[in-house]
Amino acid sequence: MNWKDIIITAHTAVTNEVSHNTHLKSERYFVWGEIGTNDLVSGNIHSEKAVRGYTDLYTKKEFDEWKEKLENSFEKYGISWRLNSVQYEEETGFTHYEWYWEVLNG
């Protein structure tokens, strides 16, 4: 599997309410996207390649089980990750979870 397939599979293992760089009109969904690379360069050759990205969960459900399910899915598919922030957005009523992840490319 390439890196995109791994990321998509990890998200859709939790739900199909997932989009790439676009917010959905829903009460509960994931958005993911790329933010760069983290390559190991040796002798002017990119010997190890990785893609860095983010995932946001927007939910109106308190203590949403999708949080834990996504983290377990990241583990299952060998994706390194960290939960960067959790914010309650008063104006929309959403709780916004934000993860940063990294997955091997190739």
Rosetta blueprint (number, residue, H / E / L):
1 M L
2 N L
3 W H
4 K H
5 D H
6 I H
7 I H
8 I H
9 T H
10 A H
11 H H
12 T H
13 A L
14 V L
15 T L
16 N L
17 E L
18 V E
19 S E
20 H E
21 N L
22 T L
23 H L
24 L L
25 K L
26 S L
27 E L
28 R E
29 Y E
30 F E
31 V E
32 W E
33 G E
34 E E
35 I E
36 G E
37 T E
38 N L
39 D L
40 L E
41 V E
42 S E
43 G L
44 N L
45 I E
46 H E
47 S E
48 E E
49 K L
50 A E
51 V E
52 R E
53 G E
54 Y E
55 T E
56 D E
57 L E
58 Y E
59 T E
60 K L
61 K L
62 E L
63 F L
64 D L
65 E H
66 W H
67 K H
68 E H
69 K H
70 L H
71 E H
72 N H
73 S H
74 F H
75 E H
76 K H
77 Y L
78 G L
79 I L
80 S E
81 W E
82 R E
83 L E
84 N E
85 S E
86 V E
87 Q E
88 Y E
89 E E
90 E L
91 E L
92 T L
93 G L
94 F E
95 T E
96 H E
97 Y E
98 E E
99 W E
100 Y E
101 W E
102 E E
103 V E
104 L E
105 N L
106 G L
